[in-house]
Amino acid sequence: MSAVSVRADRVPALKVTQRRVLRSELTKFRSLRSTVYTMATAVALMIGLGALFSAVTASQYKTGAAGIDAVSTSLSGTIFAVVAFGVLGALMMSGEYSTGMIRSSLTAVPRRLPVLWAKLGVFAGTAFTASLVASFVSFFLGQALLSSHHLNVAITAPGALRSVVGAALYVTVAGLLGVALGALFRNTAAAIATFTGVFFVIPLLAGLLPASISGHVTPYLPSNAGEALWAGASNLQHALSPWTGFALLCGYAVVLIGAAAWRLRRADA
């Protein structure tokens, strides 16, 4: 009896720690085909459409033409890739609610919030890494296509490196908004529809307003605020400065994540 007691005492207690929850969420993220396919789609959109816009710009270029920004042209795929990153973020939370897996996750982690922090951490790490690689590939591929008319610039050009890294930061934070929306709505369709509406529909509708009104509204929309970081304030009418716009986008993310954390703690799964 004493020998059994000694063996039991030697077994370490399996405590629920943030590190272990993070590893669990990383395992879930890598094992789901939907996340892998969605991430691959986001990277393909970022690189493929950037190359397409660069090739079209180069083919239609006329000598003496002005107003071509080689950096933002090569990163144009970011405009569409952000949708895939938003969908991926929404799926990370809403997917577990649709399958009922969330009950098992919250049973294993009774405090609940570590699950949300782990999902946000896993998404931020993987999305930023993938999008940063895609952003650099998009830039150098786009510049190679634009070089046929000597429209290309080097990565050392003013604002070029900031734009390349900024594109990755933009889609990552936008995707975190998707995670928060998934936690708030607990429904994949609702989260994706809201994300798409905020990043695409509302900016288009705001652009239809009189210039005296839209000029005071559009710069503060999440999409335009974040876009100022990689597209540059000079390419967007009434745009905020790059880092001010990104700070505002981060502010939106903090507010939504806070609301998601509150609901996760207060409402039943």
Phi and psi in degrees as a GROMACS rama.xvg file:
@    title "Ramachandran Plot"
@    xaxis  label "Phi"
@    yaxis  label "Psi"
@TYPE xy
-68.6029  -33.7802  SER-2
-64.9112  -40.2747  ALA-3
-63.3709  -38.5116  VAL-4
-65.1901  -38.375  SER-5
-65.7754  -43.4934  VAL-6
-62.6646  -39.8717  ARG-7
-64.6329  -36.7981  ALA-8
-66.8326  -26.8533  ASP-9
-81.076  -14.0359  ARG-10
-76.0769  119.185  VAL-11
-67.3987  143.92  PRO-12
-69.5328  131.857  ALA-13
-88.1263  87.6758  LEU-14
-83.4239  149.657  LYS-15
-83.2135  109.036  VAL-16
-116.34  160.182  THR-17
-62.1687  -35.0322  GLN-18
-64.2171  -42.1689  ARG-19
-69.4847  -37.9679  ARG-20
-64.6168  -39.2136  VAL-21
-61.7597  -43.3182  LEU-22
-64.8257  -38.6904  ARG-23
-62.6393  -44.5066  SER-24
-68.0027  -33.264  GLU-25
-66.6147  -38.9161  LEU-26
-63.6413  -42.9388  THR-27
-63.0211  -41.8347  LYS-28
-62.4485  -43.1933  PHE-29
-76.08  -25.0802  ARG-30
-86.5068  -14.7347  SER-31
-88.3009  127.073  LEU-32
-65.9753  -34.5779  ARG-33
-60.7369  -38.7609  SER-34
-69.4445  -39.474  THR-35
-65.3194  -44.8735  VAL-36
-66.0327  -40.7968  TYR-37
-66.8396  -40.6439  THR-38
-63.5403  -42.03  MET-39
-64.024  -37.8458  ALA-40
-64.0775  -42.5131  THR-41
-61.7143  -44.5616  ALA-42
-65.366  -41.6819  VAL-43
-63.86  -40.7149  ALA-44
-64.0846  -42.1738  LEU-45
-63.6058  -44.4703  MET-46
-80.6768  -48.4601  ILE-47
-63.6867  -47.2801  GLY-48
-72.1913  -32.7547  LEU-49
-61.4955  -42.7272  GLY-50
-66.6836  -38.2504  ALA-51
-63.1075  -48.4708  LEU-52
-62.4023  -38.1339  PHE-53
-66.766  -41.5355  SER-54
-65.81  -42.1144  ALA-55
-65.1846  -42.3288  VAL-56
-61.07  -42.6375  THR-57
-66.7723  -39.5967  ALA-58
-71.6407  -28.1139  SER-59
-98.9469  3.47193  GLN-60
-68.8243  137.624  TYR-61
-118.118  139.683  LYS-62
-56.2833  129.956  THR-63
93.5461  -6.26414  GLY-64
-66.3139  146.256  ALA-65
-124.993  169.744  ALA-66
84.727  15.4508  GLY-67
-93.4387  120.841  ILE-68
-102.819  106.717  ASP-69
-64.1418  -34.612  ALA-70
-68.3475  -55.5503  VAL-71
-66.0441  -29.7539  SER-72
-63.9005  -44.7642  THR-73
-69.4231  -19.9563  SER-74
-103.47  13.6262  LEU-75
-61.6334  -24.7157  SER-76
-62.7601  -18.6397  GLY-77
-60.2201  -33.6775  THR-78
-58.4242  -37.0892  ILE-79
-95.3105  -31.1104  PHE-80
-64.4586  -27.4397  ALA-81
-61.6532  -28.0046  VAL-82
-65.1498  -45.4486  VAL-83
-63.2637  -39.4029  ALA-84
-67.4697  -37.1941  PHE-85
-65.1847  -41.6017  GLY-86
-63.1282  -43.0935  VAL-87
-61.1572  -42.8527  LEU-88
-63.1919  -43.1557  GLY-89
-63.5209  -39.743  ALA-90
-64.5357  -30.5342  LEU-91
-60.3338  -34.7937  MET-92
-98.9162  -51.5396  MET-93
-66.8791  -29.185  SER-94
-60.7325  -37.7264  GLY-95
-71.4901  -31.417  GLU-96
-71.1732  -37.1426  TYR-97
-69.973  -31.6438  SER-98
-91.9401  -13.6463  THR-99
86.4484  -0.215155  GLY-100
-64.2761  -21.8863  MET-101
-61.6608  -30.3085  ILE-102
-64.4536  -41.4875  ARG-103
-66.2188  -40.2465  SER-104
-63.3152  -43.6125  SER-105
-77.1716  -24.0273  LEU-106
-69.4386  -39.9693  THR-107
-72.146  -28.1958  ALA-108
-125.418  83.0348  VAL-109
-60.2534  -27.211  PRO-110
-74.6595  -13.635  ARG-111
71.2224  -53.0745  ARG-112
-59.4364  -35.5342  LEU-113
-56.3385  -28.4577  PRO-114
-65.501  -44.5728  VAL-115
-65.0584  -45.4103  LEU-116
-61.2459  -39.1762  TRP-117
-66.5761  -42.4311  ALA-118
-63.1445  -42.5266  LYS-119
-63.4716  -41.7807  LEU-120
-65.9297  -43.9912  GLY-121
-63.2692  -45.145  VAL-122
-63.5377  -47.537  PHE-123
-59.4013  -43.9106  ALA-124
-66.034  -47.4344  GLY-125
-72.1785  -41.9002  THR-126
-66.4271  -42.2507  ALA-127
-67.3406  -41.1489  PHE-128
-62.391  -48.5779  THR-129
-65.7901  -43.3529  ALA-130
-71.7413  -30.5486  SER-131
-67.3387  -43.2112  LEU-132
-62.4745  -45.5805  VAL-133
-62.6712  -36.9349  ALA-134
-66.1229  -42.8683  SER-135
-66.2752  -41.0285  PHE-136
-62.6657  -42.8591  VAL-137
-60.4412  -42.9092  SER-138
-63.5413  -52.9258  PHE-139
-69.0655  -35.1524  PHE-140
-68.1972  -41.8251  LEU-141
-63.6296  -41.2899  GLY-142
-66.8244  -33.9432  GLN-143
-65.1178  -38.9859  ALA-144
-71.2002  -35.0156  LEU-145
-78.7988  -14.2856  LEU-146
-69.3546  -15.552  SER-147
-62.2345  -25.8605  SER-148
-116.8  20.0956  HIS-149
56.6801  38.0972  HIS-150
-96.5484  -6.53449  LEU-151
-74.7586  156.284  ASN-152
-129.196  163.289  VAL-153
-88.0156  162.074  ALA-154
-65.523  -20.3581  ILE-155
-84.4031  -1.90182  THR-156
-63.4419  151.193  ALA-157
-55.3186  123.994  PRO-158
82.6669  -7.18691  GLY-159
-68.1222  -51.3548  ALA-160
-64.0852  -38.7071  LEU-161
-61.8043  -39.6021  ARG-162
-67.8588  -40.9859  SER-163
-64.2777  -48.8593  VAL-164
-68.7077  -35.9255  VAL-165
-63.2336  -34.3953  GLY-166
-62.4822  -40.511  ALA-167
-67.8695  -41.0243  ALA-168
-64.0877  -38.9261  LEU-169
-62.3407  -52.0639  TYR-170
-68.8428  -29.1261  VAL-171
-68.1789  -48.7713  THR-172
-67.2185  -37.5868  VAL-173
-61.1654  -39.83  ALA-174
-65.419  -33.7722  GLY-175
-64.0241  -33.468  LEU-176
-61.9486  -37.7299  LEU-177
-63.7985  -41.1325  GLY-178
-60.1004  -45.5004  VAL-179
-63.4161  -41.0493  ALA-180
-64.8682  -38.133  LEU-181
-62.8141  -37.871  GLY-182
-72.6812  -32.6937  ALA-183
-74.1207  -49.2495  LEU-184
-85.6721  -28.6426  PHE-185
58.6189  25.718  ARG-186
-144.313  124.656  ASN-187
-62.2858  -46.508  THR-188
-62.1483  -43.7567  ALA-189
-65.6397  -41.5457  ALA-190
-65.9568  -44.9355  ALA-191
-67.9554  -40.7024  ILE-192
-62.7709  -41.7338  ALA-193
-65.4672  -43.8154  THR-194
-61.0753  -47.0472  PHE-195
-63.0845  -39.8008  THR-196
-63.3067  -41.7542  GLY-197
-69.0296  -39.7263  VAL-198
-91.4315  -15.2645  PHE-199
-128.513  -49.0538  PHE-200
-71.9142  -50.9874  VAL-201
-60.1519  -44.4887  ILE-202
-59.4102  -37.9364  PRO-203
-66.3541  -43.0228  LEU-204
-66.607  -38.3439  LEU-205
-65.0221  -32.0754  ALA-206
-69.2015  -17.7649  GLY-207
-83.686  -10.3439  LEU-208
-71.9657  159.562  LEU-209
-54.7842  146.493  PRO-210
-56.4104  -34.4161  ALA-211
-65.8691  -23.8519  SER-212
-97.0364  -47.4313  ILE-213
-62.2161  -32.0226  SER-214
-63.6583  -22.9273  GLY-215
-99.7083  -3.99556  HIS-216
-111.893  -50.7493  VAL-217
-58.9205  -35.638  THR-218
-62.9758  -22.1664  PRO-219
-98.5451  2.39882  TYR-220
-72.7947  146.6  LEU-221
-53.4781  -43.7545  PRO-222
-64.9391  -46.354  SER-223
-71.0062  -35.7135  ASN-224
-63.4525  -44.4815  ALA-225
-73.1783  -34.3823  GLY-226
-64.8259  -25.577  GLU-227
-61.8287  -24.1069  ALA-228
-72.5896  -38.7472  LEU-229
-105.384  -28.3038  TRP-230
-84.8117  -23.8216  ALA-231
91.3552  140.118  GLY-232
-62.3977  -27.0101  ALA-233
-71.347  -18.9997  SER-234
-95.8696  -4.09588  ASN-235
-123.623  130.509  LEU-236
-69.3863  132.536  GLN-237
58.0412  29.0963  HIS-238
-74.3021  152.905  ALA-239
-74.9513  166.377  LEU-240
-66.538  154.336  SER-241
-51.1509  -53.3839  PRO-242
-77.1427  -26.0323  TRP-243
-66.9148  -43.788  THR-244
-62.1414  -42.5059  GLY-245
-66.1201  -37.6711  PHE-246
-62.6335  -37.8977  ALA-247
-66.1523  -42.0483  LEU-248
-60.4342  -42.7938  LEU-249
-62.5692  -35.0445  CYS-250
-62.9025  -42.827  GLY-251
-58.8142  -43.3704  TYR-252
-63.6162  -42.4842  ALA-253
-61.9132  -43.3845  VAL-254
-63.6395  -46.971  VAL-255
-66.2957  -40.5515  LEU-256
-64.2858  -38.8154  ILE-257
-61.5692  -42.214  GLY-258
-65.6478  -38.9671  ALA-259
-65.6301  -40.8678  ALA-260
-63.7159  -40.8275  ALA-261
-62.0356  -44.408  TRP-262
-69.098  -36.7253  ARG-263
-62.3952  -37.4724  LEU-264
-75.7104  -34.0754  ARG-265
-91.9887  -35.3886  ARG-266
-99.6661  147.381  ALA-267
-70.0528  154.191  ASP-268
